[in-house]
Amino acid sequence: MKRSGAQVLIDSLVEQGVEVIFGIPGGVVIPIFDVLDRSPIRVILTRHEQGAAHAADGYARASGKVGVILVTSGPGATNITTGVATANFDSSAVVAIAGQVKTFLIGNDAFQEADTTGIMRSISKHTYLVREVNDLRRTINEAFHIASTGRPGPVVIDLPYDVTTGTAEGELPKEMDLPGYRPNLKGNARQIKLAAEAIAAARKPILYVGGGVIIAGASEELRELAERCGIPVTTTLMGLGAFPSTSPLSLGMLGMHGTVPANYAIMGSDLIIAVGARFDDRITGRIDKFAPDAKVIHIDIDPASISKNIRVDIPVVGDARHILRELLKIVQPPDSKEWLAQIADWKTKHPLRYKEGGLKPQYVVEQVWEASKGEAIICTEVGQNQMWAAQYYKHLHPRHFISSGGLGTMGFGFPAAIGAQVACPDKIVFDIAGDGSFQMNIQELATAVVNKLPVKVAILDNGFLGMVRQWQELFYNKRYASTRLTGNPDFAKVAEAYGATGILVERAEDVRPALDRAIATPGPVVLDFKVDPEENVFPMVPAGESLDRIMSGLA
């Protein structure tokens, strides 16, 4: 049987179980889209390639499946670089397929040519340049395997036009050829035993949990370990939802904008059990002052993350779910009664709080929690809106909080929410946004409307690039250089122009009715909350300070 390269590609994607692709066509990918149009795969036509990349990322994070992007060569490929880098930082399983000029034109500065593999190499998990039709099926198989195993990440396939229009005959090979790729899943039994012994001997243990727990599907094992051993849990931004925020053992998020109890606890602990987290700078603060009396157990699938930033005493490399299951077979609870009493005291004395008066962004987030009964998938943009969403929405379930962590990509939240809504059509999906970030991919309103995706956007509209303005206020004597967003549109009217519902909210008493109306509306809704323009995110640890040097902002 003869098949075109484009047909081989689509058949291979169907074989991988792909149900949806996010992208935009262009000259060199016309043959692919032509075949795709006659396939069972759903195409979500976005209005910008960056939107496609973030939507595929959001789909992957919400569903646990691989998200797929399809774009054209040159500017199509370069427009997804931010999305690929975002997925790479946050270990999101994405396969990006980018068209390329004909193989014999590569390197000749042909129309819409870009060195896609060269550009993507440092911001992706792996890249391919396919030169033969007969390699396509195997390449797709390898790409999906690499993207979704070990520490997940984006794989980029650079696909020349003449490969997609070429002809293949017969059954093509799909066997993978990856001799150097062997992710370790099980974890060393001796190291797990040492970890269990260290936990039993601890008096002030703390579980420090990252997004790796969610990726591994290890939330239940984590909960059992925490509850059986009486160990308090703090999470990174990416780990929100791995452990329920409503648990008495939950300390919330730690780090620069973490809770006071979480930061005090990590600094005062004698044993840190890090699971699926990488000790990045927003978590550790000043490294030479970080948790000075703590022994460190580090459980992670990625050996390169072990002792990269913080020296680790007991490394355990492998899949978090498998390792926690093995640990649970042998671990004995530590004597931590005094420690838990100390933490309870910190939680009583230092709750999250804010000054009342006017329309506060924290209040809006709290009302989103109540209106959605804590069951919404929350996507965020980046900046103050992101931190308020992390702090004031109580996160109960894994894969229900989706945000750009490592790269901090403004414009991520709305297209990611679109992807999450495609993945979870029966869920309420909110994008908690800032007026700055939302405008970076506002054109995706058309995508949401055309595809009848009932995404709700809650804009915490303060008229500023809020987080930068906050730093300017605190550290630059209120010199607000280039952070005032003069010229903002009427977001409710913009929404209506796209065919969505727009709601303007200027008073606190109108917040809940507006949210209830939005949730009851079958299509996409944009809520423009005119919040206090100079409200700041607290607690805050200034850059370069240790975690116990916390600004409360309430003096």
N, C-alpha and C positions, 0 to 999 in steps of 0.2 A: 504493500500500500504506500503510495506517495503522499507526502504531506509537506506543506510549506513550513518554513521555520516558525512563522507566526502561529500556525496551527499546532506545531509541536510545543511551543511555549504555552499556549492556552490549555492544551491537553495535560501538560505537566502540572500546571497550576491547579486544574481540576483534580488531578491525581493527589495533590497535596491537601485537598479539602478546602481550597480557597473558595469563599462564598461572595466576597466583595473586594473591589479594587477602588482605590481613590486616585484620581489623576486628571490630566488634561492632555488631549491629543496634540500632535504637531506633525510636521512633514514626514519625518523618518519613522514614526510609529503608527502611521495610517494603516499599514497592513495588519498590525496587531489589533488595533481598535476595530477594524473591519471583521476580524474573526471573533473578537470579544463580544461584538454586538449580537452574534449568533450563538453565544455560549450560555450556560446556566449561571455564569458569574455576574453579579450585580455591579454596575459601574456607578460610582458617585462622582459626578463631574463637579469639581470644585472651581472656584473662580481665580485661584492663584495656586501655583505649585507648592508654595510654602504651606498653604492651607491643606493641601492634599497630604503632605508629609506629617503635619501635626494630627490630622484626622486619622490617618493610619496608625499613628502612635497611640492616640486615645483609644482607638478600637482595640489595639493589642493589649493595652493596660487594663481595659475594662473586661475583656473577654478571656484573656489568657491565651489567645490564639496569635498567630503571626499576622501582623498588618502588612498590606501590600500597596505599594505606590507604583504608578506607571506614568512616566512623563517623557517628553521629547528630548532631543539633544540640545547642546549649548545652553541657552538660558533656562530651558526646562530643567536640566540637570543642576545648574548652578543655583536655581531658585529653591531646590530642596536641601541645600547644604546645611542650613540652620536647623531644619527638621531632623536631618540625619545626625548631626552633632548632638542635638537635644536627646534623641533616642539613645545615642551611644553613652552619654553621661549617665543616663538613668536606667541603663540596662534593659531597654525595651526591644522586644523581638519584632523587627521590621525588615522586610525585603523590598528594596527600591530598585525598580527596573527603569533604566534610562536609555532612550534611543541614542544611537551614535551614527555618524556618517559612515559611508561604505568603507570597508576595511582598507582598500587601496588608497583612500583619501586621508586616512588618519595620519596626522603630523604635517599635513599640507595647508593648514589654516583654511579648510573648506568652510562653506557656509554653515553656520550654527554648529561648528565643531568646538568642543572643549575637552581638555584632558580630564575626563570624569574620574578615571581610576586614580590619577595622580592627586586630584583635588580631594577625593574622598578617603584616600588611604589613611590619613591621620585622624579622621573623625568617624570612622566606622570600625566594625569588628573585622570585616573582611571585604575584599573587592574582587570582582571578576571582569575580565574583558573576553567576551566569547567571540571566537574567530571562525568556528566551524558549526554548521547546523547539527552535526552528529554529537556535539558536546552539550547541546542544550538541555536535554532531559537530565543528564547527570549533574549539570551545573545547578539546575533548579533544586534537585534533591539535596545536593550539598548545601546550597544557600539556606534552605529552610532548616536543615539540621543544625548548621552553625548558628543561625540566628536564634534558635529556640533552646539550645542546650548549653551546659556550662553556665558561665555568666552570659545571659542573653545580650543581644545587641544587633544593630542594623548591618545587613549585608547588601552591598550595592552591585548590581549586574549591569555592565556597560554593554549594550547590545547593538551592533552595527546593522544598518539597513539591509545590506546584502545577505546577512545571516537570516533575517526574518523573511526575506523573499526567496531565499534558496530552497532547495528541495531535499527532503530526506526520504529514504526508502526503508521499509521494514521496521522491525522493533529496535528502537534505539536503547543503548545501554543506560541504566540508571544507577549502577553500583557506584558507591562513593569511593573516592581515592583521597583519603585524608590521613595519611600515616602519622603526621605530627599532631593530630588533634584528638586528644584522649582526656576529656574532662574527668576528674576524679569525683565520684559521687559518694562513696561509702564512708569515708573518713577513717582515720587510723584508730583501731580499737584501743591501743595503749594511750593515745592522746585523749580519747573519750573518757577512759578510766581516770586519767590525771585530772580532767575537768571535773568529773564527779567528786573526786577527793577534795579538790579545791573548794567546791560549792559546800560540801559538808563541813569543812573547816572554817568557812567564812562567818563573820559576825555582822558585816555590813555589805551584803551583796546587792548588786543591781543588774538587771537585764537591760542592755542597751541594744535596741532593735532597729534594723533598717529595712529598706525595701526588699532585700534578699529573702526575708521571711515570707513576704507576700508572693514573690515570684516562685518560690519553692512550694507554695501551698502548705506552709508549716504553721499557720496561725493556731490551729487547734492544739498542736504539740506544744507551742509556746505557752498557750493559756494553761495547759495542764502542768507544765513545769513551774510556772509562776505561782499557781494556786497551791499545788502540792508542797512546794518548798517555801512558800511565803516570801517570794522575792518581788520587790517593786519593779515596775517596768517603765522605761522611758523610751520614746521613739524619735527617730529622725523625721524630717518632713516627709520623706518617701516611705517611711514606715507607718504613717498614720493609718489606722484601720487594722493593722496586724494584731493589735490587742485593744479590746474595747475601752474607750475613754471613760466610760461610766464605772469601770471596776474600781473598787477601793485600792487596788494595787497600782492603778495607773497614775503616773506622774505627768502625763502629757508629753509634749515635745521638749527637747533640751536644746541648748546652744544659744546663738546670738539673740533670738527672740523666743527662747524657751521659757518655761515656767520657772519661778524661783525654786520650788521644791525639787524639780528635776535637776537644775544646775547645782543646788546645794548637795543633793544626794550623790550625784556623780563625783563631785569634788571631795566628798567625805567618805566615799565607799572604800572598802578594803578588797573588794573583788568586783571587777567589771566583766560581765558575760556578754560579749558583743556577738550578735548574731545577724549576719547579712547586712552589716554596716561597714563603712570604710574610714571612719575617723577623719572626715574632711574638716577644713578650717572653720566652717560655720558652726561645727559641733564642738571642736576642741578649744576654740579661743587660743590663748597663748599656750603653745605646746609645752614649754618647759615648766609651766605651772599646772598642767592638766592632771587631775586625780593623783596627787603626789604619793599617796599611801596605798594605791590600789594595785593588786595583781591583775593581769589581764588575760582572759580566755577569749580567743577570737575564732569564731566559727564562720567560714566563708567559702564559697565555691571557687573564688578567684585567688590563687596563691600569690599573685602579684599585689593583692591588697594587704597581705599579712605583713605587719611591721613596716609598712610603707611610711606611715606618719607617726605612729605610736609603737613603741617597743612592746611586743607581745610575749607573755610568759608561756602560755599554752596554746599553740596554734592547732586548729583542727580544720583541715581542708576537705571540703566535700559539700554535698547537698544538705541544706539546713534541716529539711524534713527528716531525712534518714538519720542524721546525726542526733537530732533531738529525740527521735524515737529510741535510739540506742542508749542515749543518756538517761532517758526515763526508766529504763530497765534496771539501772544500778544506782541512781542518785539517791542520796539521803538528805532530808531537810536540814538546813543549818539552824543554829540557835540565833534567831534574828529578832526576838521580841522587843528588845530595847531599841533596835534600829527602826523597826516599824512604828514604834511609839514616837521616835524622833521625827520620822517622816510625816506621821499624822499631825504632829504639832506644826511642822512647816506648812503643811497644806491648810491648816486652820488659820495660821497667821498670814500667809501669803497667797491668797486666791487670786486668780485673774480678775481684774476689776478695772473700771474706767469711770471717769467723771461724767455725771449725767448732765443733761441740758442740750436742747436742740436735737437734731437728727444725727445720731452717732453711728458710724459704720459697724461698730461691734454689735450694737443693738440689731441692726439689719441682719447680720449673720446669725445671731441668736434666734431671730424670728424665722429665718430660713430653716433652721434646725427644727423649730417647733412646728412650722407649717408642713414640713415634709416628714414629720415624725421620725426624724433621724435616719430615714431610709433612702435619701437621695444619693445619687452619684454626684460628688462635688468636683468640678474642674475649676482651676483658677488660672488667672493670668499671673504676672510676676510683679512683686512690689508689696505695698502695704495691704492691698486686697488679699494677696496670697497668705500673708502672715495672720491677718484677722480670720480668714477662713480656717487656717490651721488651728488657731487658738480657741475660737468661739463656736465652732461647729463640733459637736461631739461625734467622733468618728467610731463607728461600731463594727464595720465589716471591711475585710480586705477587698481591694479593687474598687473601692467606693470613693477614694480621694486620688485625684489625678492632677499632677502639677509638674512644672518644669523645675527640677531641683538643681542638678549640677551646673547646667548652663545658664539657668535663670532667663529663659527666653520670653520676653514680652510678645504678646500676640499668640501665645500657645493655647490658652484656655478655651477660646471659642471654637476653633476647628477641632480641638481635642474633644470637646463636649459633643460635637457633631459625630465624631467617630464613636464615642462612648454610647450615644443614643442609637446609632446603627447597630452596635453590638448588643445593646440591652434595650430593645424597643419598649418593654413593659415597665422600665424604671423611670422615675423622675430624674432628670439630669439638669443640674444648674451649673452655669459658668459664673463664678463670682469674679467680677472684673473691675478694673480701673478704667477711667475715661481715657487714659493714655494708651494702655495695652489694647483695649477693645478696638480702637481705631486702626490698629496695625493689621487686623484681618477682618474688618467690619464687612468687607464685600462677601464674606461667606454667609451672610444673611440670605443671599439668593440661594445658596446651596441648601440651607435648612428649609426654606420655604418651598422650593421646587420638590424636594424629597419628603415633604410633610413630616419633618422631624421636630417634635415639640420641645426643643431645647429652651430653657429659661435662662436669660442673661440678667443678672443682678449687678448693675453698674454702681459701684461706690464712687459717685461722681463728686470729686473735690476740687476740680479745676486745676489740678497740679499733677506733675509727675511726682507722686506723693512720697515715695521712699527717698528719692534724691532730695526733694525739698526738706524732708525730715533731717537728713544729714546736714543740709545747708543751715537749717535752723540751729541744730545742736553744736555743730563744729565749725561753721563758717559765718557766725554772727548774723544769721538771717539774711545773708546775701543770696537771694533767690535767682540765681543766674540761669536763664533758659529753662526754667521748670514750670512757669505759668502757662497753662494751656488755654490761652486766649484764642477765640475763634472756634471753640467747640460747637458742634451742631446741636440741634434739638434731637436728642437720640430717639425719643418717642416718635417724632415725625419721620426720621430716617427709617426706623423700623416699619412704619406704616407705608412708606414709599416702596419698600421691598415686598410688601404684602404680608408682613408679620404684624403682631399686635404690639403697640407701644404704650407704656404707662409711665407717667411722671409722678414722682412722690417727693413731697417737700416737707411733710410733717410726720413726726413719730407715730401719731395715732393712725396714720393712713398706711403704715407699712404692712401690717398683717392682712387687712382687706385686699391690698394690692397683690400680695403673695398668694392668697387664697384664690383670687381671680386668675392669676397667672397659671397656677397649677391646674385649675379647672379648664383652662383654654386648650383646645386640642392641638393648636399649632405653636410655632415659635413665638416667644414673648420677650421683649426687651423692657426691663424695669429700670428707670433712671432715678436713682436715689440721690438727691442733692444733700450730701452729708457735710458735716463740719469740715471746712477746707484745711484747717491746720491741726486736725487730730493726728496724734502720733501713735506708732506701734510700740507698746511697752508690755512686758519688760524688754530691756535691751542691754546687751553687753557690747560696749564699744569695741571696735576693731583693735586687735592687738592686746586686749586685756584678758585676764583669766575669768573663768565662768562665774566666780563668786563676786566679781565687781559689777554688780547689776544695777542698772538705772531703772527705778520703778515708774518715774514720771508722774507720781502722785503727791510730791512734796508741795 
